Amino acid sequence: MHAVPEPVDWLADPRSDRTMQPQPRPRSDESEATLLARLAEGDRRAAEALVDRTYGDVYAALVRFTGGDADLAADLTQDTYRKAWQSIATFDGRSRLGTWLYRIAYTTFLNHVRRPALVQPLDEARAERLEDPGTGQEERLQRRRAAERLRRAVLALPEPLRFTVTAHYWGDVPVRELAAAEELTGAAVRKRLKTARERLRLDLEETTR
């Protein structure tokens, strides 16, 4: 049996996504609250500024969800913002806008695939193109296969473990933000993360036997 790295190492490893992320856009100096107030008054420039501020994180999370499919991630990101602006009146400010957007992106992806079992694995040719050309072919394939196994294991987690672990590791949502958004204590969120990591470790060990 091959040794299986701790799931948290793979979950938090940004190398597979870094080349897929868009270049940072200029950021507004205005506070999020100010921009949201302007948006509520119909100010289109406020919406643009909020997109500038949050787009990279939403897109990067969806790149991870889709296993590196940049085109699909971009389409789902656009769909995420369309849904967000349609329902912006429901944003209650208990968490950052980025955390709220992550929830919409998460739901948008799951709606796209209907259920995790339909998530298709990466084809190896496309997987190779996503890797650092400086590494060997076998190493690249092994790394992508490991990442794909993890992705599918994560998406097979039950709710609410799946949301919590992806929000924290793929969406970079801090524990305190998750606690506020989910109306939980920080200890409860950390317990979910610990439980999810243990389930992933066991699942990954099983698949590599």
Stockholm file with secondary structure:
# STOCKHOLM 1.0

chainA/1-209         MHAVPEPVDWLADPRSDRTMQPQPRPRSDESEATLLARLAEGDRRAAEALVDRTYGDVYAALVRFTGGDADLAADLTQDTYRKAWQSIATFDGRSRLGTWLYRIAYTTFLNHVRRPALVQPLDEARAERLEDPGTGQEERLQRRRAAERLRRAVLALPEPLRFTVTAHYWGDVPVRELAAAEELTGAAVRKRLKTARERLRLDLEETTR
#=GR chainA/1-209 SS CCCCCCHHHHHHCCHHHHTTSCCCCCCCSSCHHHHHHHHHTTCHHHHHHHHHHHHHHHHHHHHHHTTSCHHHHHHHHHHHHHHHHHTGGGCCSSSCHHHHHHHHHHHHHHHHHSSGGGCCCCCHHHHHHHSCTTSCHHHHHHHHHHHHHHHHHHHTSCTTHHHHHHHHHTSCCCHHHHHHHHTCCHHHHHHHHHHHHHHHHHHHHHHTC
#=GC SS_cons         CCCCCCHHHHHHCCHHHHTTSCCCCCCCSSCHHHHHHHHHTTCHHHHHHHHHHHHHHHHHHHHHHTTSCHHHHHHHHHHHHHHHHHTGGGCCSSSCHHHHHHHHHHHHHHHHHSSGGGCCCCCHHHHHHHSCTTSCHHHHHHHHHHHHHHHHHHHTSCTTHHHHHHHHHTSCCCHHHHHHHHTCCHHHHHHHHHHHHHHHHHHHHHHTC
//
